[in-house]
Amino acid sequence: MSTQFDAIIIGAGQAGPSLAGKLTQAGRKVAMIERKLFGGTCVNTGCIPTKTLVASAYVAQKARIAANYGVVIGGPVSVDMKAVKARKDEISGKSRTGVEGWLRGMQNCTVYHDHAYFESAHEIRVGNEILTAEQIFLNVGGRAVIPDLPGVNTVPYLTNVSILELDTLPRHLVIVGGSYIGLEFAQIYRRFGSEVTVIEKGPRLVQHEDEDVSATMKSFLEKEGIRIRLDAECIHLEAHGKDVAVGVDCKSDASASVGSHVLLAVGRRPNTDDLGLERASVERDAQGFIVVDDQLRTSVPGMWALGDCNGKGGFTHTSYNDFEIVAANLLANDPRRVSDRIPAYALYTDPPLGRAGMTEKAVRQSGKPALIGTRPMTKVGRAVEKGETEGFMKILVDAETKQILGASILGTGGDEAIHCILDIMYAHAPYTTLQRAVHIHPTVSELIPTVLGELNPLT
Ligand SMILES: Cc1cc2nc3c(=O)[nH]c(=O)nc-3n(C[C@H](O)[C@H](O)[C@H](O)COP(=O)(O)OP(=O)(O)OC[C@H]3O[C@@H](n4cnc5c(N)ncnc54)[C@H](O)[C@@H]3O)c2cc1C
């Protein structure tokens, strides 16, 4: 016996629930299968909980330097980790129950709270039931990579999931991985009061970014007392009493970092190895990402893959945009494509990094004749007034078409200010349009036209 639907969606992450909404509105009978937490990574173990912690850490830091602003705190600043966690749980929990309630109340949508497993390309097993549908949508997301480091299985370690369950302060948090997730947690816990060491095997932090971004980030994190160890050639772990020693070199005896807690933050892998995709003959690449075309169709007719599992994005907004692309193609005869998307994201250190389009390195490698404009945040009035002058902004322009190729705003408000650049890129308008815009004073964005008025050839 099987139950037939028009569409089956596996995973209630950032694309699945909205797609269920659109499909049911269009009169389709939909099955939504979620094995664990409604809302997926972003809501439960990613963006939302981490950004609540970023907010708590920001307040702690400001309280610590309150005297710089003429504000009297009158005693040492400490953090109540139970209260921090309770705040995080409440915000994340409201979002999760909101998603679940929305799906369960959706007409024409049947919610299954179990693991989905393929029996064949259009048959899915959920518990003891078999569901069938002409259209299958995969929104199964990803999880933390557990690197095959010597000793990793002999010691306790944290991932982005388990670190969010802590309600006490680690004495010394050692973070393996100096990229986006690792650096957010590094600054959060340093500001909460932990000793923090970041161990990165590469020669610099956030290696996908330009060198000036990596260097500036290293500098402001070190100023807060975070220890950063780069070029860690042979990272290995071993028990050290109740602590864990993370060694960084197998040849010389460079001293190990001994932590009360170790967080592994070395990347993400797709959840495509445990749902029987081989029974459906779905093509995957060498890293396990589901291979899709520009409109997110998999190699199997009638099957689409959205979000982190297709390797095309890795962010909440890209997963949601995947939903928009699939819905537009299927329901609105609108041929939206992944290649319409401009890469954009933020890294939520303080100050944050807002990014759009190409890095300077990528522009140089492309060989395009280009113009560049930069400005340190020390020359941005709003940053000076806020006492947040770390960082800089940098914009790259195609010298021939006058279109903006990319930008990095590493500075206060950079995660918001980047959007005026992103929007002009989506409009395919020349940079001069933005250069002539009159922005509000005092803001970080008001200096973007100024930077564009002072471009120099990229030599
Ligand atoms: C610490 C951290 C911080 C982050 N911060 C940001 C940020 O600030 N901004 C940002 O844009 N992105 C951020 N991200 C990335 C973001 O969380 C993800 O890109 C986003 O959640 C991906 O959404 P998704 O829809 O692809 O999958 P997910 O949100 O991962 O959802 C997939 C769902 O599928 C379910 N599932 C998987 N397999 C099965 C199965 N076989 N049967 C049934 N259900 C299944 C899972 O339980 C899960 O609920 C962060 C990630 C992490 C880890």
The ligand as an SDF file (V2000), in Angstrom:
LIG
                    3D

 53 58  0  0  0  0  0  0  0  0999 V2000
   26.8550   27.8900   12.7200 C   0  0  0  0  0  0  0  0  0  0  0  0
   26.2170   28.2930   11.4200 C   0  0  0  0  0  0  0  0  0  0  0  0
   25.9080   29.6240   11.2110 C   0  0  0  0  0  0  0  0  0  0  0  0
   25.3170   30.0160   10.0110 C   0  0  0  0  0  0  0  0  0  0  0  0
   25.0330   31.3370    9.8160 N   0  0  0  0  0  0  0  0  0  0  0  0
   24.4780   31.7370    8.6520 C   0  0  0  0  0  0  0  0  0  0  0  0
   24.1430   33.0960    8.4450 C   0  0  0  0  0  0  0  0  0  0  0  0
   24.3490   33.9460    9.3030 O   0  0  0  0  0  0  0  0  0  0  0  0
   23.5650   33.4340    7.2670 N   0  0  0  0  0  0  0  0  0  0  0  0
   23.3180   32.5080    6.2910 C   0  0  0  0  0  0  0  0  0  0  0  0
   22.7980   32.8680    5.2330 O   0  0  0  0  0  0  0  0  0  0  0  0
   23.6130   31.2090    6.4620 N   0  0  0  0  0  0  0  0  0  0  0  0
   24.1890   30.8110    7.6210 C   0  0  0  0  0  0  0  0  0  0  0  0
   24.4590   29.4850    7.8170 N   0  0  0  0  0  0  0  0  0  0  0  0
   24.1430   28.5250    6.7360 C   0  0  0  0  0  0  0  0  0  0  0  0
   22.6500   28.2100    6.7390 C   0  0  0  0  0  0  0  0  0  0  0  0
   22.2540   27.7670    8.0170 O   0  0  0  0  0  0  0  0  0  0  0  0
   22.3520   27.1590    5.7100 C   0  0  0  0  0  0  0  0  0  0  0  0
   22.8970   27.5590    4.4710 O   0  0  0  0  0  0  0  0  0  0  0  0
   20.8690   26.9440    5.5230 C   0  0  0  0  0  0  0  0  0  0  0  0
   20.2500   26.5520    6.7260 O   0  0  0  0  0  0  0  0  0  0  0  0
   20.6350   25.8760    4.4490 C   0  0  0  0  0  0  0  0  0  0  0  0
   19.2980   25.6400    4.3500 O   0  0  0  0  0  0  0  0  0  0  0  0
   18.7660   24.3500    3.6000 P   0  0  0  0  0  0  0  0  0  0  0  0
   17.3500   24.6620    3.3440 O   0  0  0  0  0  0  0  0  0  0  0  0
   19.5650   24.0150    2.4350 O   0  0  0  0  0  0  0  0  0  0  0  0
   18.9710   23.1320    4.6120 O   0  0  0  0  0  0  0  0  0  0  0  0
   18.7750   22.9610    6.1510 P   0  0  0  0  0  0  0  0  0  0  0  0
   18.3830   24.2290    6.8010 O   0  0  0  0  0  0  0  0  0  0  0  0
   19.9890   22.2780    6.6590 O   0  0  0  0  0  0  0  0  0  0  0  0
   17.5230   21.9870    6.2680 O   0  0  0  0  0  0  0  0  0  0  0  0
   17.5730   20.6590    5.8460 C   0  0  0  0  0  0  0  0  0  0  0  0
   16.5250   19.8580    6.5860 C   0  0  0  0  0  0  0  0  0  0  0  0
   16.4130   18.5780    5.9930 O   0  0  0  0  0  0  0  0  0  0  0  0
   16.1980   17.6210    7.0050 C   0  0  0  0  0  0  0  0  0  0  0  0
   16.6000   16.3120    6.4860 N   0  0  0  0  0  0  0  0  0  0  0  0
   17.8320   15.9500    6.0470 C   0  0  0  0  0  0  0  0  0  0  0  0
   17.8040   14.6790    5.6040 N   0  0  0  0  0  0  0  0  0  0  0  0
   16.5350   14.2200    5.7610 C   0  0  0  0  0  0  0  0  0  0  0  0
   15.9020   13.0010    5.4980 C   0  0  0  0  0  0  0  0  0  0  0  0
   16.5480   11.9720    4.9540 N   0  0  0  0  0  0  0  0  0  0  0  0
   14.5790   12.8850    5.8150 N   0  0  0  0  0  0  0  0  0  0  0  0
   13.9030   13.9100    6.3370 C   0  0  0  0  0  0  0  0  0  0  0  0
   14.4680   15.1090    6.6040 N   0  0  0  0  0  0  0  0  0  0  0  0
   15.7550   15.2630    6.3260 C   0  0  0  0  0  0  0  0  0  0  0  0
   17.0920   18.1210    8.1340 C   0  0  0  0  0  0  0  0  0  0  0  0
   16.6690   17.5930    9.3790 O   0  0  0  0  0  0  0  0  0  0  0  0
   16.8830   19.6270    8.0430 C   0  0  0  0  0  0  0  0  0  0  0  0
   15.8330   20.0570    8.8670 O   0  0  0  0  0  0  0  0  0  0  0  0
   25.0280   29.0580    9.0050 C   0  0  0  0  0  0  0  0  0  0  0  0
   25.3130   27.7030    9.2290 C   0  0  0  0  0  0  0  0  0  0  0  0
   25.9000   27.3290   10.4180 C   0  0  0  0  0  0  0  0  0  0  0  0
   26.1930   25.8700   10.6460 C   0  0  0  0  0  0  0  0  0  0  0  0
  1  2  1  0
  2  3  1  0
  2 52  2  0
  3  4  2  0
  4  5  1  0
  4 50  1  0
  5  6  2  0
  6  7  1  0
  6 13  1  0
  7  8  2  0
  7  9  1  0
  9 10  1  0
 10 11  2  0
 10 12  1  0
 12 13  2  0
 13 14  1  0
 14 15  1  0
 14 50  1  0
 15 16  1  0
 16 17  1  0
 16 18  1  0
 18 19  1  0
 18 20  1  0
 20 21  1  0
 20 22  1  0
 22 23  1  0
 23 24  1  0
 24 25  2  0
 24 26  1  0
 24 27  1  0
 27 28  1  0
 28 29  2  0
 28 30  1  0
 28 31  1  0
 31 32  1  0
 32 33  1  0
 33 34  1  0
 33 48  1  0
 34 35  1  0
 35 36  1  0
 35 46  1  0
 36 37  1  0
 36 45  1  0
 37 38  2  0
 38 39  1  0
 39 40  1  0
 39 45  2  0
 40 41  1  0
 40 42  2  0
 42 43  1  0
 43 44  2  0
 44 45  1  0
 46 47  1  0
 46 48  1  0
 48 49  1  0
 50 51  2  0
 51 52  1  0
 52 53  1  0
M  END
$$$$
